[in-house]
Amino acid sequence: MTLQETILLDQMYHMNTFGSRTPVQFTHGKGSVLYDSEGRTYIDFLAGIAVNSLGYGHPKLTAAIKSQAERLLHCSNLFYIEAQAKLAKLLSQANKGGKVFFCNSGAEANEAAIKLARKYFYDRGAHKGEILTALNSFHGRTLAALAATGQEKYQKPFSPMPGGFKYLTYNDLNAAKESISDETAAIMIEVIQGEGGVIQGTEEYIRGLEALCREKGLLLIVDEVQTGMGRTGKLFAYEHYGIEPDIVTLAKGLGGGIPIGAVIARGAAADTFEPGSHGSTFGGNPLSCSAALAVTETITENGFLDKAAEKGRLLKDGLNKLKEEFAFVKEVRGCGLMLGMELDQGIQGKKVVGMALEKGFLINCAGQNTLRFVPPLIITEMEIQQLLSALQQIFQQISLS
């Protein structure tokens, strides 16, 4: 179909949950490059919002999906699944231990983590249900995950929210100390707030939260839905802080484009779920686990993450040079290939996104006014330089207007 035919069908039959979409439909991709139905090409620095970790047409991922699809797409979790068992082992070992539950998305992973934390204390006769999360956080769009999200704009239309959540000022350790009560079961945190504008937790804050959980006997849940699977130059972003969470949630980049989420729990929390306490029809099926296994094996190969981290430094250095040149660039944040460039409120981030699209680059805007860069981990240095050159031209144009 032509783009206009697709737009017409979408307007007639699809719920308008995504607003006015960018008038582009992609037909295929290769590496970090996408091709649309009009014959245009784009270098992708969005990766399906940090999902397509190995880009497009990656030989190992494509072969894994094709091979599994030819044999078995799905079977019930009432039976054993080879790829699921292998993937659980690999994730557990990478996390230095723990057991894994598979689901379909980041929101589902966070829902499972919330249930896990509450049942952990219920089993011990301590009816603690309160979860502390941060203002400006984002944990998903299901009701409980939305209730955990510390942003009223997302919650207001769906009130009343499920109870049991309290919101903390991010990077304020004293606020966390003062908020803990006898009802508190866990602290749930993103070490880098992605949707909030690529806001990075300080070492003092993140390590302080872990110490606080150990002191008070709470569980520490780290939401790695966007930051995990090599996005920050390490397999898990929490590794930058030298901490050991009790529960980690994953999704997005785990499947390289195939929907899959995961919860990894360590220690006593790992044995909290029992038959009947949680489950998923599609979670961890043969196709999704085969894809995630190929992604995880590739990312954990010797040298892969080091290269991704180096490319992240190259991109961040280039963005910081633009900050020095243009006064309306306020700050460059993040690490690895998860970076944000905050612009002055006088400059519309969405306008810059549109100008970048015209030049053949995909980026987006997060938080208040922050350009977000989360390309495939296989992005090349040449493609990074091309983006930086395009941004320099765009900023020059804006400064002259």
N, C-alpha and C positions, 0 to 999 in steps of 0.2 A: 504493500500500500504506500501511497505517497504520504508525506508528512501531514498535509492538510486533511487527508482522509482519516488518518489516525486521530488527529485532533478532534475532528467532528464526532467520531465514535466515542472518544473519551468523554467529550462534553455531554453526550447523550446518555451514556450508560455507566460511567465510573463516578463514584462519590468524590466530590471535590475536597479531598483532604489535603491536597498538596498545593492548593492555590493556583496561581498563574504559573504554570510550568514553563521552563525555558523551551522555546520552540525548536527543539532538536530531537531527532530519534536516531539512535545509534544502531548500526547494522552488524558491526563486527569490530574486533580489536586485535592488535598484535603488540606484544611488549607493553609499553606504556602509552601507546597511541590508539585512539578510537576513531572510527570512520562513521560518518552519518549517511542518511539516505539521499542527501543532496551531493554527495561526493567530497565533502569537506573532511579535513583531518584535524584532530585535537590531541595535544599532549596532556595527559591526565594527571593533575596534581590533587585530585579529589578521591579517586579510587573507590567510587561508590560509597563515599564517606567512610574511609579507612577500612574497607572490606576486601577489595581486590588486591590482596597483599602480594601476589605473584604476577600481577598485571593480567594480560590477556593472551590466551593461547599458549600458556606455559606447558612445555611438553610433558613433564612429569604429572602435573595436575590433570591435564587433559586426558592423558593415557589412563590415569587412575579412575576418572569418572567414566570414561568410555568402557573400560574393562568391566567395572562393576555394574554399569547400566545394562550391559549385554548378559550378565549373569543373574543379578538379583537387585532390584531397587529397594525393596522394603520387606521386612518380616516383623512380626510382633516381638516385643521385648520379653515375651514368655519363653523365647528360645535364646540360645547363645549366639552371639554375633562376633565373628573373628575380628573384623576391622575395629569394632567397638572395644574389644579387649586389648588389642594392640595399641590403640590410641590412648586408652585410659592409662596403660603402663607408661607410655612415652610422656604424657602430661604429668603424671605423678612423679616420675623421675626428674623431670625438668623443674618441678616445684619442690624438689628435695623431700618428697614423700606426700602421702595423702591418697584419698579415694575420690573417684570422679563420678558425677551424675551428668548425663547429657540431655539437652533439651533443644529448642529450635531457634532461640533468639536471646539477645541480651536482657530484655525485659523478663523473660522466663527464667533466665539464670539468676537474676536478682530476686525475683519472687521466691525461687527455691532457697536462696541464701537466707532470706528473711524467715521463711518457714523453719529452716534448719536451726537458726539461732534461737528461735522461740521454743522449738521442741527440745533443744539441748538443755535448757533450763527447766522446762516442764518435766522432763525425765528425772531431774534431780530434786523435784519437789519445790523448786523456786519458780513461782509464777511471774517471771520477768518477761515483759513483752516489748519494752520500749527500745527503739532503735534510734541512735543519734546519727544524723546526716548533716551535710553542709548546705548552707545557702548557696545558690547559684549552681548547685549540682544538677546532674541529669542521670536518672537510673532507669528510665523506660516509660511506656505509655499505658501499660495495664494499671488497674486501679491501685494496687499496693505499691508497685514500682513508681507510679506517679505520686503517691503519697510520700514516698521516700525522697522524691525530687524536690529540692528546696527552692522552687520557683512558682510563685502564686499564679503567674500568668497561664501556666499549663494546667493548674489545678482548678481554678475558679469555675469554669463551665461544668465541671463534673462533681461538684460538691453535693453531698458531704463526702469528704475523703475518709478512707479507713483510718482509724486512730492508731496511736502507738508510735508516732514519729515526732522527733524534736530536732529543730534546725540550728546549726552552729555557724558562727562567722568563720569562714575559711581562713586558714593560716593564723588562727588565734587560739593558742593552746589553753589559755586561761578560760576562754569561753567553754571549751570542752570540759575542763575540770569543774567548772561551776554548774554545768548542765547535768552531770551524772547524778542519778537518784537511785533509790532502792529498787526501782522498777526497770532500770537500764540493763539490757541484755547484751547490746553490741554497739560498736561504732562502725558505720559503713561510709567509706570514703573513696574518692577518686584521687590518686596521687597527682594527676593532671586533669583538671576539669576541661573536658573537650568542648561540649556544647556551650559551656559557660564562657568560652573565649580563650581556650588554651591557657588556663591559669595553673601554674605549677606550684605544688606544695613545697614549702621550705623543708630542709632537712630537719631543722629543729621541730617543726610542726608534726611531720609524718612520724619521725622517730619518737616524738613525745606522745603521740596518740598510742603507739604500740606499748610504750612504757606504762601509760595510764591504764590500758586494757589489762596488762599483766598485774598491775598493782591492785586493781579493783575486781579482777576475776571476770572481765568481760571478753567477748569475742571480737576480734578485729576482722572486718570484712573489707577487702579491697576490690572495688569494681574496676576490672581491667578489660571491660567490654571494648572500649576504644583504644586503650593504651597497650593492650597485650599483644602477643604474637609478633614481637620484633619491632613494633611500631616506634619505640623510643630508642632503638639501638641495642636493647636487651630483650630477651624473650618476654619477660614480665617487667613492667615499669617499676614495680616495688623493689626490684633488685638494685636500683640506683641508690636506695636508702638503707640497704643492709638490714631490712626488717623481715620477719617471718609471719605473714598473716595466718589466721586460723582458717579463713575461707577466701577463695579467689573466684571471681566470676569472669567468664570469657564469652566472646561471640565474634561478631564482625570479621576480623581477619583470619579467624580460625579455619573457616571453610574455603577461603579464597574466592568466595562468591556463592558457594552452596550454603544454604541456611543451616547453622548449627550453633548451639550455645553449650556452655559447660560450667559446672561448679566443681572446684577442687577443695576438699576439706581435709585438714590435718588434725592429728591428735585425737582426742575423744570425740570431737565434732564429726570426724570421718565415719563413725559408727552410729550416728544419731538416727538417720533415716533407717527404717525397717520396712518389711513388706507391708504395703497398704498405706504408708504415710506419705508417699509421693510417687509420681510416675509421669510418663509421657508416651503417647501413642507413636509419634513420629521421632521423638528424641533419640539420637544415636543410631539411626537406621543404617543399613549397609552402605548406601550411597553417600550420605553426609559424612560418615566416619571414614570412608575410603578417601574422600576428598581432603578432609582435615588431616588425615594421616600423611598424605602426600605433601601438604603444606607444611606440617610440623617437621617432617623429616628434612625437607628442603631448607627451612629456616634454621634448623639446628645443625646443618652441615658446617664443617670447619670453615671459618672465614666469612660466612654469609652475613652474620650480624655485624661483624667488624666493618664490612664494606658498607652496609646500610648506615651504620653510625657515622662513618666518614663522609658519606654523601649528605647526611643530615647536617654535619658541621659545615660542609661546603655551602649548602643552602642557607644556613643560619648566618654565616659570615657575609654572604651576599646580601641578605635582607638587612643586616646591620649596616652595611655600607650605604644602602638606600636610605636607611634611617638618618645617617649622618648628612646625607645630601638633601633630604626633603624634610622640612620642619614639621609637616603635618603627620609624619610617622612618629607615633608616641613611644612605642615599645615593641620589641621583638621577643617572643617567649617560646618556651617549649624545649624539647630535645629530640634527638634522632630525627625521624621523618614525621614528626608531629609538631608543627610550628605554627605560631600565630603572629600576625603583624597588626597591632592595634593602631587605628587611624584616628586623628582628631575628629570630633563629632561634626565639624564643618565639611568633612569629606564623606560622601556616602559610600560605604563599603560595597553595597550592592551595585553601584554604578561602576566601581572598579572591576567587580566580578564580570559585569557585562562587557566592559572594554577588553578584558582579558579573553573572554569568549570570542570576541571579534578577531582577536589576534591568534586564535587557535589554542587557547590554554584553558583548562578547567580548574577553577578554584571555587571556594565559597566563603560565605561570611558567617561567623559564629559570635555568640555573646552580644555585647552592645554594638561594636563596630570593628570587629577583628577579622582580617583575612586569614583563612585557615588553609594550611598546606599539608595534605596527608596523601602523598603520591604512593603508587605501588613501590614496594621495597626494592624492586629491580629497576627503578628509574636510573637513567644514566647521567653521568656528569655533564655530558653535552646538553641533554634535555634540561638540566638544572640551569645551565648557563643561558640557554635560550629563554627560559622563563624570566630570569633576572634581567636580561636585556629587554624583554617585552615590558616588564614592570617599570624599568627605568624610563622607557618611552612613554608609558601611560602616565606616570607621575610627572614627567616633564610637561606633558600635555595639560594635565590638571593644574599644575603650578602656573601655567601661562594663561589659563582661562579665567 
